[in-house]
Amino acid sequence: MPQTKSADIARRYIEAVGDHDLDTVGGLLADELSASFAGGTLGRDEWLGALKRLLPALVRNDIREVFAEGDRACVVYDFVTDTAAGAVPCVELVTVEGESITRIELIFDRVTFAPVNEALAARAAP
């Protein structure tokens, strides 16, 4: 696979998440997606559900860099929130097969991200 193809698909995915466009995100994810972060692994529907829960705090994703080699791409970006966390640096390693993302590995600092989870919990409380 040309490097630009995997990089383009990975970039479109991160941009779509930042734009709150889960229809586009869903269209880029393979049915057999395996997404891992913080020691856990989720399937496609679980991953989309997790993203949907984060959207109320997400303002946008600011992409810093995209690197690719073959079917793998690495996207370095800031997950910009409206919480005390502000912008949380993140890295996603994405594997692309054909036109779909089959694997995602999300890397971020859980301590830096904690205010996002706290804000979302507070907003969900009655």
C-alpha positions in Angstrom: 0.0 0.0 0.0 1.3 3.4 -0.8 2.3 5.3 2.3 0.2 8.3 1.3 -2.9 6.1 1.3 -2.5 4.9 4.9 -1.6 8.5 6.0 -4.6 10.0 4.2 -7.0 7.6 5.7 -5.6 8.0 9.2 -5.7 11.8 8.8 -9.3 11.7 7.6 -10.2 9.6 10.7 -8.6 11.9 13.2 -10.2 15.0 11.4 -13.6 13.3 11.4 -13.4 12.6 15.1 -12.4 16.2 15.7 -15.4 17.4 13.6 -17.8 15.1 15.6 -18.6 13.3 12.3 -19.1 9.8 13.5 -20.7 8.8 10.2 -17.5 9.4 8.4 -15.5 7.7 11.3 -17.7 4.7 11.1 -17.2 4.5 7.3 -13.5 4.4 7.8 -13.5 1.6 10.4 -13.4 -2.1 9.4 -16.1 -4.3 10.9 -13.3 -6.3 12.5 -11.6 -3.3 14.0 -9.4 -3.8 17.1 -8.8 -0.6 19.0 -6.6 -0.6 22.1 -5.8 2.0 24.7 -5.1 2.1 28.5 -4.6 -1.6 28.7 -8.0 -2.5 27.1 -9.2 -3.5 23.6 -12.5 -2.6 22.0 -14.3 -3.7 18.8 -15.7 -1.3 16.2 -19.1 -0.6 17.9 -17.5 -0.2 21.3 -14.9 2.2 19.9 -17.6 4.3 18.2 -19.5 4.3 21.5 -16.4 5.5 23.4 -15.8 8.2 20.9 -19.4 9.3 21.1 -19.1 9.6 24.9 -16.1 11.9 24.5 -17.6 14.3 21.9 -19.3 16.6 24.4 -15.9 17.6 25.8 -14.0 17.6 22.4 -13.6 21.0 20.7 -11.3 19.7 17.9 -8.3 17.7 17.0 -5.2 19.7 16.0 -3.0 17.4 14.0 0.7 18.0 14.5 2.3 15.3 12.3 1.3 12.2 10.3 3.9 9.6 9.5 3.4 6.5 7.4 5.1 3.3 6.3 3.2 0.9 4.2 -0.1 0.1 5.7 0.7 1.8 9.1 0.3 5.4 9.9 1.1 7.4 13.0 -0.9 10.5 13.8 0.4 12.9 16.5 -2.3 15.4 17.6 -3.7 17.5 20.3 -7.2 16.4 21.6 -8.4 19.9 22.3 -11.1 20.0 25.0 -13.3 22.6 26.8 -12.2 21.1 30.1 -9.5 21.9 32.6 -7.2 19.5 30.7 -7.2 21.9 27.7 -5.2 20.2 24.9 -4.2 16.6 25.6 -1.3 15.3 23.4 -2.2 12.0 21.8 -0.7 9.5 19.4 -2.6 7.0 17.3 -1.0 4.1 15.4 -3.4 3.1 12.7 -3.3 0.0 10.4 -5.1 0.3 7.1 -6.2 -2.6 4.9 -7.8 -1.7 1.6 -9.8 1.4 2.4 -10.5 0.6 6.1 -8.8 0.9 9.4 -8.4 -2.5 11.0 -6.3 -1.6 14.1 -5.9 1.5 16.3 -3.5 1.9 19.2 -4.2 5.1 21.1 -1.4 6.4 23.4 -2.0 9.3 25.8 -1.1 10.4 29.4 -4.0 9.2 31.5 -3.2 11.7 34.3 -3.3 14.6 31.8 -6.6 13.2 30.4 -8.2 12.8 33.9 -9.9 16.2 33.9 -11.7 15.3 30.7 -13.2 12.2 32.4 -14.1 14.2 35.5 -15.8 16.9 33.4 -17.8 14.4 31.4 -18.9 12.6 34.7 -20.0 15.9 36.2 -22.0 16.8 33.1 -23.7 13.5 33.1 -24.7 13.7 36.8 -28.3 14.6 37.6 
